[in-house]
Amino acid sequence: MEVLSCILYLCLSLTIIQALHTIAKRSKSIPKKLPPGPKPFPIIGNLLELGDKPHKSLAKLAMTNGPLMSLKLGQITTVVISSATMAKEVLQTHDQLLSNRSIPDAIRAHKQHELGLPWIPVSSRWRNIRKIFNSQLFAHKTLDANQNLRRKKVQELLADVHKSCLTNDAVDIGRAAFKTTLNLLSNTICSVDLADPNSDMAREFKELVWNIMEEVGKPNLADYFPVLRKVDPQGIRRRMTIYFGNMIELFDSLINKRLLTRKEPDSIRNIDMLNTLLDISEESTGEFDKTQIERLFLDLFIAGNDTTSATLEWTMAELIHNPEVLSKAKEELNQIIGKGNQVEESDIARLPYLQAIVKETFRLHPPVPLLLPRKAEADVEIQGFTVPKGAQVLVNAWAIGRDSSIWENPISFKPERFMGSEIDVKGRNFELIPFGGGRRICPGLPLAIRMLHLMLGSLIHTFDWKLEDGFKPEDMSMEDKFGLTLQMAQPLRAIPIMV
């Protein structure tokens, strides 16, 4: 209702009259052979058709208009991709012309769009930073070297859950996952606990992350009517400027403290990302400085925390909702790991059914259902239609994961469909693209996969789970709510039972 009210107000404003004139001027240059799509209303276009769950609304529209569909969202021509075949066209065949980003106005706070890896244009600087991610930060040897940091955090998660087990209290799975994921990330990145409940800094940081997720997930009129960016009618960028600024100050403090520690003659260097990045910064000639490190941390904590914790909550929900799948997973863990033994990252490769469960969760509940928006750098021809220069391109990973032409019984949670299958989540199989694909695939994929499997395997190997208040699995709500990440509409609360 808030968005609708704002739209009605804007329809009466002089600003939108100006926008209408701009549309009229540009209409002559828009190619005639756009992909099919629903007829837009004057000024607002197809905005009202998005609803509060755009991933579902767009999937429904695609059933009528096809997997390559165009809409007018305010002033923005938007092309929506809803099939694996069309996703391959965007993420592989025409990746070179469709790799750059359509920038959400919220991300312009503190010029993050000019410094953050997910947003900067493909360029030599982008390639250099990407190389650091792939060869240094997320290389297998690097992650193997610091896996003891993550092992400790998972042990703390299990200890917390065990306390709830002793008192027969329900665990808020999403909150527990958020805390653990935040600590897994912060220890991997800078060897500190940012979710320590006894730390004022930790509480502040957690609140900042939640606030950022909330703001970025809101529909922003400045994204649909660029002429409104200077006005920032909903105040989203103003609030994001505060939140980003607070996080940058925190990272600046952590980096300065580490720089002082490194100068001490007998200092012991932690095997973490911060030391790696500081080493690179010292060896470079101004190409990679402290500001760049701060902005990389901003990306890592925002992109890595909520997506991983939300996926873990969805996976646990699906397992409790499907007891037979949970039983099979526990059986595999008992056979491979052994009762009473701790799950290690090195065990993941020997747990094919656990891997299949995670893939099936990614299929049904991709963490970023519309992926990050892309932008056409030139007119692109796809199957006889034109994606015009400047158009925003959205890939509906949620719709692709539920495409009945690809998946048998697509709304059923059936991990068995991946047993013996070569389909993975690394961007090579376009029917399953939770991390995107092409040159813009999420560089944090190797770490996210390790964290997710380690937490999930540990939780179901150590405990049995039941719903609180006598609820039965078949009574669970599996509805979602749309935002930057796809969250459960009703948070999962479950009671752990010692095995």
C-alpha positions, 0 to 999 in steps of 0.5 A, a space after each residue: 500500500 505504501 508503494 501504491 500511495 507513493 505512485 498515486 502521489 507522484 502521478 499528480 506531481 510536476 516531477 512525473 510530468 517531467 518524467 512523462 516528457 522524458 519518456 516521450 522524447 525517448 520513445 522514438 529511439 526504443 526499438 520496435 521489436 521488443 520482447 512481448 509483454 503486458 501493456 503498460 499504463 501511462 507513467 507508471 507502466 507495469 509497476 502495479 503488476 509487480 505486487 509484494 512478491 515480484 518473483 511470483 508475479 513475473 513468473 505468472 506474467 511469463 506464462 502468458 508472455 513467454 520466457 523473454 518478456 519486456 515490461 515498463 517499470 516506471 521509466 525503466 524498460 525491463 527485460 525478464 528472463 524466465 527459462 534456462 534457455 533464455 538465461 544461457 543467452 544472457 549469462 553466456 552467449 551475450 554475457 559480454 554485452 550484458 555484464 554490467 549492472 543496473 544500479 539500485 539507488 540505495 547502493 549509490 550511498 557512499 558511492 558504493 556502486 563505484 567501489 563494490 565488486 558486484 556493481 563496478 563495470 567490467 574493467 581492468 580494475 574489476 578483473 584485478 579485484 576478481 583475480 584477488 578473490 579467486 586466487 587468494 581469498 576464496 582459493 581452495 588452499 586458502 579456505 583449507 588453511 583457515 577452516 579451523 576458524 569455522 569449525 570453532 564457530 560451528 561448535 559454538 552453534 551446537 553448544 548454544 543449541 544444546 542449551 535449548 535442548 536441555 531446557 526443551 526450548 525452541 530455537 529460532 533457526 533463522 536467528 541462530 543461522 544469522 549469528 553463526 554465519 556472521 561469526 563464520 564470515 567475520 572469523 574468516 575475514 578478520 579473526 573476530 566475533 562480530 556476533 558476540 552477544 557481550 560486545 557492543 560493537 557486535 550488537 551494533 553491527 548486527 543491527 546495521 546488517 538487518 537495517 541494510 537488508 531491510 532498506 535494499 529490499 524495499 521497492 524504491 521509486 528512485 529506481 523506477 523514476 531516475 529523475 527522482 534520485 536527487 529527491 530520494 522521496 522515500 529517504 532510502 539512500 539517506 538512511 543507507 548513507 548512515 548505515 554504510 558510514 557506520 559499517 565503514 567506520 567499524 571496518 576502518 577501526 578493525 583495519 587500523 588495529 590490525 596495522 598496529 598489530 602487524 608492526 609489533 616485532 613478535 606479532 603472530 599473523 592470523 591466516 585470514 582475509 584481512 592479512 592477505 589483503 594488507 599484504 596485497 596492498 603493501 605490494 601494490 602501487 596504489 591500485 589496492 588501498 585501505 578504502 578498497 579493503 573496507 568496501 570489499 568487506 562491506 560487500 562480503 558481509 552484506 552479500 554473504 551473511 543474509 543469503 547463507 543464513 536464509 538458505 540454511 533456514 529454508 533447508 531446515 524448514 524443508 527437512 522438518 517439513 519432509 521427515 523422510 528426507 531428513 531421515 535419509 540425510 541422517 542415515 547418510 551422516 551416520 554411515 559416513 561420519 559415524 555417530 558422535 563424530 563431528 562433521 568436517 568441511 573435508 567430509 562434504 565431498 563424501 555426502 552426496 545426499 546432503 549435497 543434493 538437499 542443498 541443491 534442491 533448496 537452492 532450486 526451490 528457494 534461491 537466495 536472490 530470486 531475481 539475481 542482481 540486475 544487469 544492464 544492456 550496454 548495446 542493443 542485443 538480439 535474442 531469438 528475433 527480439 531486441 533487448 535495447 541499450 540501457 534496458 534493465 535485465 532481470 533473471 528470475 532464478 525462482 521461476 527457472 527452478 520451478 519450470 515444469 518443462 525442466 523439473 518433474 513435480 517442480 514444487 515437490 522437495 525431492 533431493 533424489 532428482 540430483 543423485 547421480 546428476 552432474 548439475 551443480 550450482 557453479 553457473 554451468 547449468 542454467 537450470 540451477 543458478 542461485 549464484 548467477 553465472 557468466 563473469 558476474 557469478 558470485 565469487 564467494 560461492 566456494 566459501 558459502 558452499 562450505 559454510 552451508 554444508 558444514 552448519 546443516 550437516 552438524 545440526 542434523 547429525 547432532 540433533 533430532 528436531 520437532 516443531 514447537 507447540 505440537 505442530 505437525 510437519 504438514 501444518 508448516 507454512 512454507 510461504 516466503 516474503 520478498 526482499 534482497 533475499 528470499 526469507 521465510 514469511 513465518 520464522 522457523 522455530 524448532 525444538 532440538 532433541 539429543 540424538 
